[in-house]
Amino acid sequence: MRILEEFWYGNIEPTEYDTFACAEYKEALQLISRNEEKLQATMTDAQKELFSRYADSVREFQDMAECLLFQNSFRLGARMMLEIVTDA
């Protein structure tokens, strides 16, 4: 039960994951940053404001999608555990 205790006391954050170990993730994030900088360098102030609102909306959507994915994944894991326990 040690993992549940760690989770209870906030020592485990289920939404955190080690992105530094994944080179592809790091490369994709750098590419996004470079492309955003290049894009914003060509924009007017009005376009920058519109892009900022767009990016905020995308981040909000991604947060919701990640939350739903976490919930569904947790449910799947719980169903797997139930199946293992009931089939034993």
HELIX and SHEET records of a PDB file:
HELIX    1   1 ARG A    2  TRP A    8  1                                   7    
HELIX    2   2 ALA A   23  ALA A   41  1                                  19    
HELIX    3   3 ASP A   45  ASP A   87  1                                  43    
END                                                                             
